[in-house]
Amino acid sequence: MGLTYAPIPGWQQTIIVVSGTELEEPLRTLQASFEKQYPSIKLKLEFQGSQDIINRYLDNKNDFKPTVLIPANGEILSELNERWRTQNRDDPFYEAPRPIAKTMLVAIAWPDRGKTLFPDGQFRWERVEQAMQASSWGAIGGPPSWGSFDFLTTDPTRSNSGQLTLTLWAQSKVNGNLNTSDLSSPTIQDLFSLIKRSVYQPPRSTDVLLQEFIARGSNDADVAMTYESDALYRWQQAKANQGKPYQIYYLNPTIETTATAAIVRREVSDGKAQAARKFLDFLVQPAQQQVLVQYGFRPINAAVDLPTVPNSPWSQKIPGATAQPTGTILPPPERQIAREVIRQWERAK
């Protein structure tokens, strides 16, 4: 009986999970229930921007040895795989990466700012660009007392949401699908330069961005690009801190991004890999998928019905939130597009 319910001394495995910051709150919530169910496995959770996750892993710049990587976008793991194989002959992962949860890119704005910028209730990139060019609310129909127009997005060299923002914005400037040659055109270079001049010290990750947006309020932050999951989860915090919730705007088109987990091989034993598999199996079971829904994520497990999950944020009348957006939902851009987005951002003045 003792062997069944208690770990044998010396048998405990510690697995280190490195995740994008958008999953920090739900993973910390799920940690206790996982360790209770598997007392011989201890989780250590680390959080970084999604691009940072693979860059730091490939460059071996962490002061810990990761077991599992969970960036916000599975395509980022494809980039890791490609870059790893140019330097090594083996596979970086024990097995194919596994999807964990889904979300999509959205915009948020304080209600009065949103009504002025998007009077028809529809998010439009050209209106944000006009506001950046004008730089002040008084020049675009808002009260001069609102001061400067302040836009927030994450650093695309470190964060997936920043890459998605620039990709969609660039795509809105071209006819048809975006390709790498479009990104080197004067039109896109001018756009990226405008954004770079307008966004002061872009945050390293999406959840950090949203917390800054809430803390700064409408005097210093007007519109931001974030994940639907973060926007749904933190709207109560905005209501408490600023006395009002922000408005969510669904983009058309938007990009769906899937948090995807990979068990890495470097300095990870077979025993640790097996422990990591139990953790990933745990995350996609219905009970845990419901927890992820409560934090604003869309489930991977088809057995979980989004509208019927208890305490679902979609049932809380959050301004603008909808379980069924009507716009086009695109897959993440191919990595050559994302890499060119990063390159052009770094070149922008």
Secondary structure by P-SEA (a helix, b strand, c coil): cccccccccccbbbbbbbbcccaaaaaaaaaaaaaaacccbbbbbbbccaaaaaaaaaaccccccccbbbcccaaaaaaaaaaaaaccccccccccccccbbbbbbccccaaaaaaacccccccaaaaaaaaaacccccccccccccbbbbbbccccccaaaaaaaaaaaaaaccccccccccccaaaaaaaaaaaaacccccccaaaaaaaaaaaccccccbbbbcaaaaaacaaaaaaaccbbbbbbbcccbbbbbbbbbbccccccaaaaaaaaaaaaaaacaaaaaaaaaacccccccccccccccccccccccccccccccccccccccaaaaaaaaaaaaacc
